[in-house]
Amino acid sequence: ADFNYGADEYDAEGNEEPKVLPEGSETMPYIDESPTMSPQLSARGQESGDGVSPTPTDGLGTGGERDAGKGLEMRKLVLSGFLASEEIYINQLEALLLPMKPLKATATTSQPVLTLQQIETIFYKIQDIYEIHKEFYDSLCPKVQQWDSNVTMGHLFQKLASQLGVYKAFVDNYKIALETAEKCSQSNYQFQKISEELKVKGPKDSKESHTSVTMEALLYKPIDRVTRSTLVLHDLLKHTPADHPDYPLLQDALRISQNFLSSINEDIDPRRTAVTTPKGETRQLVKDGFLVELSEGSRKLRHVFLFTDVLLCAKLKKTAVGKHQQYDCKWYVPLADLVFPSPEESEHCPQVHVIPDHELEDMKMKISAIKSEVQKEKANKGQSRAIERLKKKMFENEFWLLLNSPAIPFRIHNRNGKSYLFLLSSDYERSEWREAIQKLQKKDLQAFVLSSVELQVLTGSCFKLRTVHNIPVTSNKDDDESPGLYGFLHVIVHSAKGFKQSANLYCTLEVDSFGYFVSKAKTRVFRDTTEPQWNEEFEIELEGSQSLRILCYEKCYDKTKLNKDNNEIVDKIMGKGQIQLDPQAVQTKNWHMDVIEMNGIKVEFSMKFTSRDMSLKRTPSKKQTGVFGVKISVVTKRERSKVPYIVRQCIEEVEKRGIEEVGIYRISGVATDIQALKAVFDANNKDILVMLSDMDINAIAGTLKLYFRELPEPLLTDRLYPAFMEGIALSDPAAKENCMMHLLRSLPDPNLITFLFLLEHLKRVAEKEPINKMSLHNLATVFGPTLLRPSEGESKGHLTLASDIWSHDVMAQVQVLLYYLQHPPISFTELKRNTLYFSTDV
């Protein structure tokens, strides 16, 4: 079975493992769960499978025959569920028609409730729709009740689809019908009484004899029904064998229905159409999506719905397989009462517990390792059960990442007391939510309190109205969906114009990886200008990315606003924009210039993409005079030094003024600065020291990384690479220690001395982890592949798919460096002299 781990199976609390549903369970009978129905009716509809179990009957044959049988059995389930909801629908139409006759009778008297014209407008085409569905129901019902595998009913659905013209007329008239009904009930008390409480008959075998529903709610039913019928056709086709006589008829009915749906007025998009509350107010869903809420100290995944006048925070209820999914409202805030607390007001809010970076990186590695395993299983035509197990594990890990990585606070406050805190990974997203709410707040909004029934109705509508169905994790993607780009995106942010007044301006760049957006780079602040000229280049690592976002900020220097919470972004967003990263367009060797327009501001930038395998090539320098791309032994010999000058100078500078810099070695420096430093070191220029002292510290850290990355052979050598891979995989600690020390001893002296020099520096950086947020693990992640990855000739056997970003090899490279970083200090002389390490040949 090809499971889709959708939102329907996630555990919003993030406590238990997500449940995987059995095959076909996403196509359980479609029940009308429209907002105005009573819970009892819903429950009755859901159990309308007539006690049929979805397993094949005993008399079925083997293999394909059994599958066909199972399909036919599923058809019965889908049909009996649809039939139950069709009965409810017919009862609703009957309830709507009931007052029509007496209203028509009074229309010609001296005291009419409504004129004939008004009656014609309000009840337009209802009688015709009723007759079509009554005939359809009466024909289908006996077929489902006397079910056998030869039953055909495709012609009934085809006929139903061919009568959709009546619905077209109804839809075109729908708005006028609603307006007329509203006007009439305002001006006529009798009609108001009638339209507020229409009695809908309960299904035949239900204890509930009648329910009261408003006319406005019932007038919406036909629109809802067309969508429902189309969905059922989808499901029937899925479970009808292609050689069954119904198959072409159902296909035809589906085609007609889909064409009809796309042609009807877009204002009545079923996902967005107003939810009718008992008061008859019109509420539309403006935006919805998954956000992480910090509730009672722990992170919970919530589905948040923004309606025209209320923000509602919900979670999916756990339901038995096959039952209809429902949302559970955690809280709501009327927009009239909603305020965004300023940073100084939010000081009393709970502090955000941030998960250490290395734990997030660990999890990313795990996910990528599982992805590789899934690819291998698929390539080797592995068992689907094994693949399913891996996918389930991947979903759990991605879900953990989604829950634990966001750290940007988004606070919501209800004027009447309570505050709520969401955590987002992207400031872009935070401002989208904020802007959508503020736009709605410009309207004249009333404060209100929902009764428990109203709240139930509104929450009940969420499932049908939602536009975001799946949690944004990659395991929800279909196999044929683009996996996104893996490699390095080079972006130059040139300039911006369109600002009304001078300001201190900077940009940040966000890309999506592992299903959510994160900020990857930031330009310097260009002060007091309307036309900032940044011209800064960044190298951004892409991990399955599909979009690039640019945000433009005005820097805030007001001390009172700078919050203690270091993840709070108080700078004002001047504009934001997003572009799709099209693999075809981006993967050229040349720079591609583009402009993003936002709020009247235009930001100019250029970009080019290097795939992962291209960017990892070690290419020896043609000229042997410089230091980049030249063997380390050649450089140390020429300099008469034990450690190359470039390594000593960069490390000294980082220790002098960068050791407390947040994200040192992880945050990319400006590429143009790094290239300038590279040129100066290669030319052995006299001005190196002056330049180093003026240069941004991230550029110096980037230059050191680039030096090791461009060595023609890795610092830990090609020759010993396979042995390092084997050594790190040993389980016995004594054997591992012996092997790993022996390998160090086997390195050429310049390589070993430089490695030990770098090792001690990285340990000193990690000592400042509380300030710089760089743990030993983070540093191993950054430097491991740089120091170990084999050069081109050697790596033929090691390089796997470009998308295999955290392949097994990369993980092992990180582990090797981490082993030495966690090891007590290693001295060169001790190592060379020490006979404790038995010299075993590895």
N, C-alpha and C positions, 0 to 999 in steps of 0.2 A: 504494500500500500504506500502511496506517496502522501505522507502526512504533511500538513501545513501547520506549523505551530503558530496558530493565530492568536489574536487577543482573546479568543473564546476559551483558550485553555490556560491562560496565565494565572498564576496565583498573585493577586495584586499585593498581598502582604509580603511577598518575597520570602515566605517561610518554608513552605513545603515544595517538593519537586512538582513541576508542572505535570498535569496528567495528559497522557497521549490518548486520544480518542480512537476507538476501533474504526475500521474502514467503513466509509459510508455514513458515519454518524453525523457528518456535517449536513447531510441531506435528510434530516428527520422531517416529519410532516410539517408543512408550513401552516401555522395557525395565525389567525388574525389576532394580533396582540395590540391592536390600536389603542390609543390612550384612553378612550372613553369606555372601554369594556371593563366589566367587573372582574376582579381576580378569579372569582369562581368560574366565570365563563372561560377565561384563559385556561384554567386548570383543566376544565372539561375538554376543551379543544385539544390540549396537549396529549391527553390519554386516549385519543380517538383512534388508536391503532387497532381497535377491535381485538385486542389480545393477540395480535399476530406477532410471532417472534421473528426477528430479521434473519434467522438462520435458515439454511435450506431445509426443505422437508426431507424426511427419511427416504422417500421413494426415488430421490434423484440419483442420476448416474454419477460417473466419476469425472474428474478433470473439467474440461470445457463445458460439459453438460451441467455439472454442478454450478459452475460460474454463471451460466446462462440462467439456471434455476434461481440462483441467489439474486441475480438482476431482476428477474420477474417478481420475486418475493418482495424486493425493495420497491418495485413499482406499486405493488399493492399497498405497501406502507405509505408511500408518498401520496397515492390517490386517496386512501381512506382519510389521511390527515387533511388533504385539500377539500375533500367532500364535507368534512365536519365544518371547516371554515366557510365553505360555500353556503351551508345551511344557515350559519350565523349571518352571512352577508345578505341572503334573501330575506331573513327576518328583519334585518336593518332597513332594507329597501321597503318592505311592507310597512314598517313603522313610519317611514317617511311619507308613504302614500296615504296612510290612514286618515290624516286630517284633510287631505285634498278634496275628497267628495263633499263633506259638510261645508268646507270653505267655498267650494264652487256653488253649492246650493244657496248660501247666503249672499253670494256676489250679486245675484239678480234681485235681491230684496231691497227694501228701503233702508236697512241698516247693515250694509255689507261690512265684513271684517277686512277683507282684501278685495281689490278689483280683479276682474278676470285676467287683465294684463299682468298684474303682480303675481297671481297664482301661476300663470303660464311661465313667467320668468323664473320664479323660485323652484318650481317642480319640473323644469324643462327636461324632457327625455327620461325622467325617472321611471315612468311606466314602461317605456320600451326596454330599458336596461333590465327592469324586473322580469319582464316576459322572456327575454333572451336567456337570463340565468336560470329562471324556473324551468324552462324547457331543457336546458343543459343538465341541470341537477336531476330532473326526473329521468333523463336518459342514462346518466352515468351511475346513479345510485344502484339500480338492480345489477349492473355489470360488476360493481365492486362487491356487492353482497353475495352474488353467486359466482365467486371468483374461480377461474381456472386459467391455466397457462395460455390457453388459446384466445382469451378475451381480447377483443380489439376495441379501442375507443379513440384512436387517432383522429377519425373523421369528426368526432364530437368537438375535439379541441380545434380542429381546422375550421369547423363551422363557426365556433365561438370567435376565433381570430378574424374570420371574414366579416363579422358584424361589428368590428371595432369602430366603424364610421360613426355609430351612435355615440360612442365615447368621445370622439373628436368633437362632435356637436356639444356634448355635455361640458367638456373641458373649456371650449371657447366661451361658453356662457357662464362658467363657474364663478368668476369674479363678480359679474353683475348679479347673479343669483344671491351670492353672499351679501353684497351691498344692499340689495332690495330687502332681503330678510331682516337685515340689521335695522334699516330705516323703518320698516313696517313694525318691528317690535318696539321701537322707540315711540312710534306715534300711536300704536294700538295695544292697549293693555291685554285685551283678549288674546291677540296673536302672540304677545310676549309670553303669556302663560302657557300657550300651546307649544311654542317653540323651545321653551326651557326644559320641558319634561315630556319627551316622546317615549312611549313605552315599547321596548324591544322584547319580543318573545324569546324565551330561553329555548335551547335545543330540546328535541323530543325527550331524551332520557335524562334531562337535567332536573335537579331539585328546584333550581331557580326558575320561577315562572316568568318573571319580567324584570327588566332593568330600565332605569331612566337615563336617557341620553339627550343632549341638546341637538337642535336641528343643525346647527353649524357643524357639529362633529359628524353627523350622519351625511351631510352634503359632501364631506371630504372622502367618504368611503369609496365611491367609484374610482376616484383617482388612485387611491391606494391599491385598489383591486387589480388594476391593469398590471402594475408592477409585480404584485403577488403571483398573478397567473403566468407572467413571463418567467419568474423564478422557478415555478413548478414545472414548466415546460423544459427548462434546463435540466432539472433533476430527473424527469421522466426519460429524457433522451439518454442521460448518463446510464440509466439502468434498463434501457431497451436494447436488445441485441440488434446489430445493424441489419440482420436479415429478417427481422420481424416485420410483418406487413404495416405496423404502426409507424415504423421508423421514419420513412419519407414524409408521412402526413404530419408527424410531430415537428419534423425539421421545418416544414413549410409554415406551420402555425407559429413556430418560434421566430422565423424570419419576419413574418408579417407583424408579430407583436413587437419585435425589436425596432423595426422600421417605424412603427407607430409611435413607440415610446420616444424615439429620438426626434420625431417630427412635432410632437405636441409642445405647446408653449413652454419654454424653458422656465418661466416663472413658477411653474408647478412642478419643479424638480422634486420627486418624492423625498429625496434626502433632506431637502431644505424647507419643504413646505411647512407652514405654520402648524405648531402643535396647538390643539384647541383645549384650553383649560375650561373647567366647568363654567367660568364667568364669561366664556366666549371671547376672551382676549386673544389676540393673534401674537404668538411667540415664534420667532424663527431662530433656527440654529445658525449662528454666525461663524463659529470656529470651534473645533474640538481637537484634542490630541492627548498624548500621554505625557504626564509630568510626574516627577518624583516629589512627594511631600514628606517633610520632616514632621512626623507626628509622634508625640510622646517619646522623643529621643531616638526613634528609629525611622529608617527610610521606607516609604511605601510607594508602590507604583499606582498612580491614580489616572483615571480617564476624566479629563476636565472638559466641560461643555459650557460654551459662552452663548447664551441666548440674548435676544434683544434687550431684556431688562434684568437678567440674573446670571450670575456665575455659579455653576453647579459642579461640585467635586464628587465623583462616584468611583466605585470599584465594581468589577464584575462579581456577582454572587457565584459561589460554588453550586453547581446543579448537577443532578444525576445525568449520565450520558443520555442524550436524546431529548432531554427536557429543553425547553426554550431558555436561552441565556437571558438573564435579567441583570440590570444594574442596581446597585444598592447606593443610595445617596449618603455620603459621609457628612456633607454640609453644603449650604448654599448661602450666597450673599446677594441681596438685591443690588443692582448697580447704583441705585440712588443712595445706598448706604456704604458703597465701597470706596475706600481711599487707599492710596499707596503711601505708606509711612516714609518720611524722609530718613536718610541715614542716621541723623542724630536721634530721631524718635525711636529708631529700631535698635538702639543700643541695649534695650532691656530684653530684646528678643533672644531666643536661645542661640548659642554659638553653634556654628556648623562643624560637625565632626568630619574632618577631611580624611579620606582613606589615603595612606601613604602611596606615593607614585609607584614604588617598586611592586606593591601588591597588584596594582592595576596592570603594570607591565607583565608581571607573572601570568596574570589571567589572559592577557592578549596572546602571550606565547602559547599558553595551553590551547586557546581557541584555534590559533593558526596551525598548531600541531595536529589537532583533530581534523581541521580542514584538509590537511595533507593526507591524513589517513583515509578520509572519505574519498578523496580523488584517487588514491591508490586502489581502494576497494572497488571503485567504479571501473577503473582501468582494467583491473583483473577480473571483472565481472563477478565481484564478491557477492556474498549472500545479502539479500535485501534486509534480513533481520539484523545483521551486523551493522549495515549502513544506518539503519533506523536507530540502533543503540547509540552509535556515534553522533547522529544528528540530535538525538535527545540530550546527550551530554553537552553537545555544543550549545544547544538552546539554553540549558541551565547556566552554563558559563557566561554566555552573552547576556542573559537576563541579569546575572549578578553584576556584570560590568555596567549595564545600563542603569542599574539601581545605585551603584556605588561611585560612579565617576563624576556625576554633576556636582559642582561646588559653588556656582554663582547664585546668590540668594535672590529670590523674587518674592517679596512680601506683600500680602493682601491684608487689609484691616477692615473690619466691619465697624462702622461708627458706633454701633450699639454694644461694642465690647471686644469680641474675640479677634485675634490675629492669626493668620496662617502663613506658613513658610514653605515655598517650593524651592527646589534646587534644580538649576538648569546647567547644561554644559556649554551653552552658547548664548552670548549676549544678544545676538541677532534675534534669536527666538524669544528671549525675554522682552525685547522691545516690540516684537510683533504682537505678543499678547497685550502688552501695555497699551500700544497704539489702538488695537481693536477695541479694548475696553473704553479708552478715552473718547474714541469716536462715537461710541454708543451713548456715552455720558453727556454728550453735547445736546442730546434730545431732552425733551421735558419728561423726566422719569418720575414715577411715583414710588414711594416706599411701600412695602407690603409684607404680609406674613402669609405663607402658604399653609392651608389646612393640610392635615395628614393625607387626605384623599387627593388634593391637588398636587401635593409633592409626589405621591405615588404615580399619578398620571404623568407628570412631567418626567420623572425618572424612567417610567415605563416607555416613554417615547424615545429615550436616548438610544436604545439598541437599534431602532429602525432608522433614526435620523443620522447617526454617526457617519462621518466621512472617513475617519481613520479606523481601519478594521484590525490591523495587525500591529503588534509591538514592533518598533523599528529595529529589528535585529536581522543579521544577514541570513540566519537559518530560515527566515520566513520567505526568502527570495526563491522564485522558481529557478530550476537549473538553467533555463534558457535566458534568464535575465542577465543583463550586463554585470559582471562581477566588479566593475569599477577599475580604476587604474592603480597599479602598484609600481612604485619607483620614486623619482624625484621631479617635482614641478619647480621650475625656476621662474620666479615672478619678479619683474621690476615695476615698482610703483613709481610712476613718473611724477604726475602733478594732479592738481584739481583746480577747478574754477567754478564760479557760480555762487560764491558766498556773498551775502548781503553786506556784512561788515567784518572788519579785521578780527582775527581770533587766533588762539594757539591751537594748531591743528595736527592731528596724527591719524594714521589708518591702522587697522588690524586686519589680518587675513584669517579666515576660518575655512577648514575643509572637513568633509565628513569621513570618519573612519569607524569601522565596527558599528555602523548604523546610526551614529550620532555626530553632531558637529563639535569641533574643538578649535580654539584659537591657536594658531601656529606661528604667527609672526606679527611684529609691530614696528612701524616706522618710528623715526625720531620725531619729536614735537617741533613743528615749524612755527616760530613764534610771531604773533602780531602781523598777520597777513591775510589777504583775501585770495591770494593765488599761491598756495604752497608748492614748492618744487622739491620733492623728496629725492627722486632718482635713486632709490635704494633697491638693491637686488636681494632676494631671499631664495634659499633652497628649502623647499618644503617636502618632507617625506610623505608620500601618499600610501595609505593602507586600504585599498579597495574604495578609493574616493570617486565621487561622481559629480561633485559641485564645488565651486570656489565662491566664497562670500567675501565681500569687502565692506568694512564698516568705517565710517569717517567720524572722528570724535573731536569735540572741543575739550581741551585739557582743563581740569578744575584745579586751581591752586588755593582755593579757599580752605584754610585749616579746619574751620568748624565743620565742614562737610566730609572731611576725610575720616572715614570710619575706622574703628579699631579692627573690624572684621576685614582681613586682608583680601577676601574674595569679592568684597563689595566694589562694584564699578560705579563711581560717582560722576565720571566724565559724561558729558552730554552727547548723545548720538545725533550728528548733524544729517547723516544720510546712510543708507545701506542698500546693497544690491547683490545679486547672485547670478552666476552664469554656470551652465552645464559644462562639464569637461568632456568634450566629445573626443573619444580615443582617436578617431581618424584625423580630426582637425589638429589635435594637440601634438600627435606623434610625428612632427616634422623636425628636421635639425635646425630650422630657422626660427627666429623669434616671431611671435604672432602678436600684433598690436591690437588692443581692444579698448573700448570705453564703456564704463558702467554709468548709467544715469540714475540719480537718486535724489528725490526732493529738489529738483532744479540744480543739483550739483553734478558735475561731470568729473569722474576720476579716470585718468588715463593710465593704462598699465600694459606691459608686454609679458608674454609667457612662452616657455617651451618646456617640453617634457622629455625626460630620459628614463627609459624603462629600467627596471631594477638590474637586470643582467648587464645592460650597457654601462650603467653607472658604477658597477662593481669591478670593472676591468682595471687591472693594474698595468699601466703602460709605461715602460722604461723611457726615461728622457733621452732624446736624440743627442743632446750635448751633455758632456760629463762635467761641465764646469760648475753648474749650480748645485743645489741640494735636493730640490724636489725631483722625484723620479730617478734618483741616483742611489746606487747601493750604499748601505750605511757604512760598510767597511771602507769604501772609497772615500766617503766624506770624512770619517774620523781620521783616516790616514792623512788626508790632505790637510786637515785642521790641526793634526797632531793632538787630538783630544780623545778622551774616552767616551764622552757623550756628545753628539752633534750640538753645535752652538745654537741652532734654531730651537732644539728641545730645551736646552738650559734656559735660554732667554724667555721663551714663552712661559715656561713653568714658573720662573722667577717673577714675572710680571703678574701672572694669575695669583700667585701666593701673596704678592704685595698688595693688590687691590681688587682681586676678583673672588677671593675664597669665600666671601659672604654673599656673593651675587646669587640671587635665586635662579636656579636652573642652569648654573654654569656648566658648560660642555653639552647641555641638552638643547638650550635655546640657540638657534642658528644666528650667527653674526651676519652682518650685511656682506653679501657676496663680493661687491666691488672693493670693500675694505680688505677682505681676505686676499683678493687677487693682487691688490697693491702691496700688501705685506709679503706675499709670495715672491713678487718681482724684486722687492728690496733684498730679501734673503738670498735669492738666486744670484743677484748681482753683487752680493756681499758689500752693499752700500754703507758708506760711513754714517749715514743718518739713521741707521736702524734703531738705535736706542732712543733718539728723540721721537721718532715715529711711533715706537712702541708705547712710550709714555703718554702720547696724545690719543692713541687709538682706543676705540670702544673695546671693552674687555671681552665681549662675546666674539669679536672678530679675531682677537688673539687666540682665544680658546679654539675657534674654528680653524685657524691657521695650523695649530698643532695637530688637530685631528686630520686635516688635509695632508699634512706631511706624512703621517703614518699610512694614510689611505693610499697615497700615491707612490709609496715605496715599491720598487719593481718586484720585490719579494717581501712577503709579510715579515714583521719583526721576529716572529717566532718560527720563521722559515717554512718553505714548502716541504723540505725533506722530512721534517719532524711532524708535519700536520697529521698524517694518519695515526701516528703514535700518540699524539695529544688526544685525538678522538677516542682512541682505545683506553688510554689511561684514565680519562675522566669518567668512563663508563664502568670502571672497576667498582665492585661493591665493598670489598674488604678495605677498611680505612688504612691499615698498615701497608697493604700492597699498593694502594693508590698513592700514599705519601711517598713510598719508595720510588715508584714509577715517575711521579710528577717532578720530584727533585732531580732524578737522574736525567730527565728530559731537559731541565733547565741547564744542568751541567754540560749537556751535549751541545748547547747553543754556542755559536762563535762569540768571543769576548765582547766585541762592540755591541752585539745584539743583547747579550745578557746584562751587561752593565747599564745600557740604556733602559732595558725593561725594568730592572730593579729600581732605577732612578725614578722612572715614571710611576711604578707601583707605590713607592713611599709617598710620592706627591698625591696620588689619588686617595691614599688612606688619610692624608691630612685634610683633603677636601671633604671627605666623608665625615670627619670628626665634627665638621660644622653643619651637619645635616639639619639640626633644628632650625638653622637660619637659611641655609641655601637649598634645602629640600632635596639634596643629592645624596642618596644612600650609596653604599658599596654596590648594591644591586643595580641601581640606576647607572652608575659609572661603568659597571661591567657590561650593561646593555649597550651603552654608547661606544665603548672602546673594544669590546670582545671581537666583533667581526673585523674591525679596523686592524687589529694586531695579528689576527689569525687567518683571515680568509685567504685561501691560496691564490697564487697568481694565475693568469689565464691558462697557461700550458698545463698547470697541475689540476685546475678546477673542473676540467671537462666532466669528470666523474662525479663532481660534487654539486655542480649547479643544477637546480631543478627548475620547475616552472617559475616564470617571473612572478606569478601571483603567490607563489609559495614563500611569502615574505618571511615568516618565522619558521623556516623549514627546520628539520631535525638538526642539520648542521649548524644553523645560526644559534639555536638554543645551546648546543654543545659548546660553541665558541664562547658564548656568554658564561657558561658554567666553568670553563677552564680559567678565564680571567678571575671570576668570582672566587674560585678555589684559592688562587694566589693572594687575592686581596684579603681574604678571611684568615690567611695563614699567619702565624707569628712572624716577626721581621726575618727576612732572609738576607744573610750577608754573603757577598761575593766570595770573600776569602774562606769563610766557613764552608760554603757550598763546595768550593774547589777542593778543600782539604778534607772535608768530612767523610770518613769511611763508614759512618753509620748507614749511609745510603748504599746498599749493596749494588754494585754496578752490574745490574742485569741488563741484558741486551733486549731492548724493546722491539 
